[in-house]
Amino acid sequence: MAKQVVTRTYTASIRNQQQVSDDLDSLGFSASKLWNVGRWVCDRVWSEIGHIPGHNELTTYLKSHERYDDLHSQSSQRVLQELAEAFTGWYGKRRNGDTRANPPKYRKHGDDHPRSTVTFKAAGFKLDTEYERVRLSKGSNLKEYWSDFILCEYQTRPDVDLSTVENVQQIRAVWTGDEWELHFVCKVEIEVAEAPGEKTVGIDLGINNFAALAYEDGHAELYPLNCLKQDDYYFSKHIARCDDSDSEHATRLNQKRSRRRTHYFHALSKHIVERCVDEGVGTIVVGDLSGIREDEENDESKNWDTHGNLDLHSWAFDRFTDLLEYKAEMEGITVKQVSERDTSKSCSYCGRKRKANRVERGLYVCDECGTVANADVNGAENIRQKVSPSLACDGGDRSNGWLAQPSTYLFDSESGCFAPREQATS
């Protein structure tokens, strides 16, 4: 076992919720107001000179604004940094051809501001692990006297002891929809297992099969996305029936959908890492996300069918890859991202590149060497070969081999985990 310093986020409940909720509400509302002020400034600057100001420019513009002093200075800086990052992400998507991407919105529902997450950096909090309390700073505008602060009594999971953590970098106050909770962002030293092997696996992420895996030793796996499509269709239909999209009922539906998505990505990333350990994989190769968001067949942004449009373009691939890296790291497995350009057009056996060889979404037929393959697995093998160029084929009849007949794993809603198609009960 080797030791490594990594970043971890621990969630804690607030035991004195009733005593601190009003103060935390004030900070959350203030963060939304500052976001909106920064959003307005970005709009004006873009209209005047065609430029989106970055984090440092926004801070310079707004340091003297009255909303800036509603929060601790580092908390205000973090709000503006998040806004700048949101604009950078949107601009990058549009530049890459994602015409459905929208710029960051104002945080406002009519005349009301929602509660935004408030981030406290080192100078904005003081942690007392002995009594499980943390002191959070207010902005000067919200203080009744110069030493006014919010004292939260927190409770972590039984297996988390913040007194053993060397460095708590940030604390976030997060509104869950029902109450406030605290997220402690820490640097911790963990024991990392030795790599289970030296083999490689390629992963192609998509909108029909969320993940297609091609292993170095010749077999492949598919993970269809049917359950999330069904979820999205179900929740979208019920949210549309709500009288107000911002109503309490609609909010609960959105939160439930989000929780189910998060569980799906946790279960999928955990399952894939476990499969890699079983197969002796030391390196996972994933297609770069900027290419995944585009459809190479028609050079347009990938889109769902009419039965709901799961918002994969904004966060799902990023979220999954983050979870995969985190879980793989614990097992000593390296995750590498490579460009996926032309991986859906190229034959993974002979290298022939031809768009028309992708006969339909699920089938790739090479006109040069006769290879018949599942299209997603062919793409995953091309991704894998960018790190490990050895061919994973036996030279036999590929129409009946691993390329054309991958194993399929389905999400079992009863057990909450993945199982082979023949074993999944729901």
N, C-alpha and C positions, 0 to 999 in steps of 0.2 A: 504494500500500500504506500503510495506517495502522497505527500501533503501539498495542498494548493490553496491559495487565497482567492476567494470568489465573492461575488456580490449576491446577497440574498435579501429578500423582502419578507418580513414577518408581520402578520396581521394581529392586531390586539383589539379587544373590545374596551369600551370606556365604562368603568364601574359607576362613576358619578355623572352619568349622562344628563340627568335632570338639571344638575347644577351648572354644567358648562355648555349645554346645547345652545342657549341664546347667544353666548359669545362666539361660539363656533359658527352659528348661523350668520352673524354679522361679518365674520371673516369670509365665509363662503360667498355671501352676496357681494362683498367688496371685490373679491377676486373676479366675479363675473362682470362687475361694472368696469374694472380696469381692463379686462379683456375687450369689452365693447369699445372703450375709448381707444385702445390700441388698434382694434379692427377698423375703426373710423379713420384713424390716422393713415393706416395702410391704404385704405380706399382713396383718400385724398392725394397721397403721394403718387399712387399708381395713376390716377387721373391726370395729374399735373405733368409728371416726367416719365411715366411708364416704368417705374422702378418700385419693387417691393422692399421696404426697409428691413434690414436684419435686426437681430436681437440688440446689438449694441446701439444701433441708430434709434430704435424704438425707446430704449432706456434713456438716451440723451434727449429725445423729444419730450418725454413724459415725466422726467424726474421732478419737474417743478409743478406738475399737475396735481390738483388736490386729491384725486383718487389714488395716486401713487403712495401717499402717506397713510392710507387706510390700513395698509399691511406693513409688516416689517420689510425693510428695504430688500433683503434677499428673497423674501416671498414675492414681492412685486416683480423683481427681476425674473423669477422663475415663470410667472404668468406670461410675461412678454416673451420669454424664451420659447415657451410652448406655442405661443401664437406664431412666432417666426418659423418654428419648425413645421407647424401645420401648413403655412403658406408655402414653404419649401417643398413639402411633400406633394401638395396639390399641383404646384408648378411643374414638378418633375413628372407627375402622372400625365399632365396635359402635353408636355413635351414628348413623352413616349407614346402618345396617340390615344390615351384614355379620354375620350370625349365625354364620358359620363361623370368624370371627376368634378366635384364642386369645391369652390374655395371655402375656407372656414367661415362658419356662420356666426352671427351675433348670438350671445347667450342671453336670450330674453324671450319670455312668453307673455305677449301683450305688454302690460306695464310691470310685470313681475320678473325678477332676476332669479335664475336657479342657483342652487348652492354648488359652487365649483370646488374642486379639490384645492387645498392650500398646502404648499410645500414649505417646510421650515428647514433651512440649512443650519450649519454648525452654530452660527451666531444667533439663531432665532429660537433655540430651545436649550433647556438644561434638563438632563436626565438623571433621575434618582432611582437606580435599580434596586436598592435595598428596600425601599418602601413602595416600589412600583408606581412611581409618579413621574410626570414630565411637565415641565413648565414651558408653555408656548407664548411667544411674544406677540403682542398686538402692534398695529401701526399707531403712530402718534395721534392720529385723528380719532381713534376709537378708545384711547386711554382716558380714564377719569383722573388719573394722577400719574406721575412719571414712572413709577414702578409697577403699574397695573399689568397683570398678565393672566393667562388661563392655566389653571392647575388641574391637569387630568390624571385621574387614577386609572391605570390600564391593567389589563389581564391578558396575557398571551396563552398560547396552547401549553399544556403540561410539559411537552417535550422541548419547549423553547425557553432558554434562560438568558436574558439580555445581559446579565452580569458577567457572563463568560465571553461576551462579544467585545473585541478590542476597539472597534471603530463603528459607531452609528453615524452614518454620513448625512442622512436626511430623515425627517419624519413628515409624513403626509397625513393630513386630516381629510378623510374621504367620506362623503355622504352616500349611504347605501340605498337611499330611497325611503328608509324607515328611521335610521339613526346615524350618528357619526361613529366612525371607527378610525383607528390609527394604524398606519403602515410604517414600520421601521426598516429603512434601507441600510443594510450593514455589510461591512467587510468581515468575512469569517474564514477561518482556516478549516478545510475539510480534508478527509482522507479520500483519495481518488484511486480507484482500482486500476490495475495494469490492463492495458488493452487486451481484449479477449482473443485477438488474432490480427493478421495482417491483410485480410481480405477487404474488398471494397464492395459497396452497394450504391447504385444510382437511384435517385428518387425524382420522379417527374410529378409535379403538382398540377392538377387540372380541375376542371369544373364538372366533369362527369364522374371519373374516378378521382377522388381528391388526391390519392397518392398511388403511384405505380412504382414498384420496386424491382430492380434487376440486379441479382447477385452475381458475383464474379464466377462462382462455380456452376452457373448455368440455369438456375430456376428463378422464377419471378412470381410476384404477388400483386394483387389489385385490392384497393380499399374504396369501394363505391361510396358515393355521398348521398345515397337515397334518403337516409334518415334526416339529414339536415335540410334537404330540399323539402321533405314532407313537413318538418317543423316550421320552416320559413313560410310555406304556403298556409299552414294552419294558423300560425300567429298573425300573419299579415291579414288574413281574412277576418279574424276576430277583432283585431285592432281597428280595421276599417269600419266595423260595425259600431264602434264607440262614437258617442256623440261628439266628443272632443278628443283629438289626438294627444292632448296634454292632460287628460283626465287621470284620476287616480287608478282607474281600472286599466286604462291603456298603459300607464306607467308600469303597473304590476306585470302585465303581459310582456312588455318589452324586457323587463328584468328577468322574467322566467326564461324567455327565449335566449337571452344573453348567457344565463347560467347553464342552460343546456348546451349551447355552443362551446362554452369554456370546458365543460366536462368532456365533451366529444374530443376536443383537441388534446386535453390531458390524457384521456384514455388511448387515443391513437398514437401519440408520441411515446407513451410508456410502452405500448405493445410493440411498436417498431424497434425501440431500443432493446427490448427483451428478445425479439427475434434476431437482432444483430448479434447479441451476446451468444445466443444458441448457435448461430452460424459462423462464429469466429470472425466477425467483421470488426476491423479497426478504424475504418474510414467510411463515413457517409458523405456522398456527394449529392448536393441538392442544386437544382436549377436556380439561377439568379432571379429574384422576384420581379425585377423591372421588366424582364422578358416574359415572365409568366402572365403578366396582366394584359399582354397583347396576344391576339389570335394570329398566328403566323399564316393561316390559310387565307385570310382576307385583309390582313393588316389593320384590323379594327379591334377595339377593346372587347375582350371576351364577355359573353352575356349568357344569362340563363334563358330558359324557355319561358313561356307565358305563365307557368305555374310557380310564380314567385321568383324574385330576383335576389338571391342571397348576396349580401354585400361583401363579396370576397375581394373586391378591388381595393378596399381601404385598410383592412386589418387582418383578415383571416390567415393569409399565407404568412405574414410577418409574425403573427401570434403563434402559429404552429411551429415555425422554424425556431423561434425563441425557446419554446418549450422543449423541442427536440434537442437543441444544443445543450440546454440545462440538464436534461436527463442523460444524454449521451456522455456529457462531461463526467458525471458521477461514475460511469462504467469505464472511463479511460478511452472512450471513442471520440475521434475527431470529426467534426462536421465542417465540410468545405462547400462554399457556394461558387458555382461556375456559370458562365454565360450559357443560356439554353438556345441561343440563336441557331437556327437550322436543324435543331435536334428532331423536330417533327417531320422534316422533309427528307432527312438522310437515312439511308439503309445502314443499320448497325452492323451488318455482316460485310458488305462490300464497299460501303461509303458512297454509293450512288446518291446524288442529291436531285430530287425531282418532286415538286409539290404534288403533282398528279398521282404519285405513288400512294399517297394517303387516300385510299379509295373512299372511305367514309370515316366518321369520327373514331370508330373502334377497330379499323382494319388498315394495315399497311401491306402493300404488295409491291415488291421491287421488280421493275421491268428488266433489270440488268441480270440479277442472279437468281430470281425466282423466289426469294425469301417471302414467306407469308407470316405476318406478325400481328399481335395486338398492337395498335398504334401507340398507346401510352407506354407499354413495356419497351417498344422500340426506342421511344424517346428517352426512357429511363436508362437504357443500355448505352445510348449515345452520350448521355450525361456522365455515366460512370466511366466510360472510356476516355473522357477528357482528363481524368486523373490516373486511371490505370488502363493503358491502351490495349492490353491483351484481350483478344476476342473470347467471349464466353459462349462459344457454340461448339458442337461436337462434329460438325461437318456432315451430319446425316440429314434426314428428312426434316427440315425445319418447319414444314407445314403442320407437323404433328408434335413439335417439340416445345421447349419452354417459352419461345417467343410467342407462339400462337395460343398456348393453353396454360396461362398462369393460374396459380391458386388464387382463390377469392376469399377475403375475410370480410365479414359483415359486423356491424355494431349491433350487439344484442341489448335491447333496451331493458330487458328484465335483469340481467346481470350487470349492466353498465360497462361492459368491456367488449373486446373483439373476439370473434370465434370464427373458425372455418365455416364456409357457407352451409355445409351439411350438418353442422352442430348448432348453428344459431337458431334459437327458438322464436325470435321475434325481430 
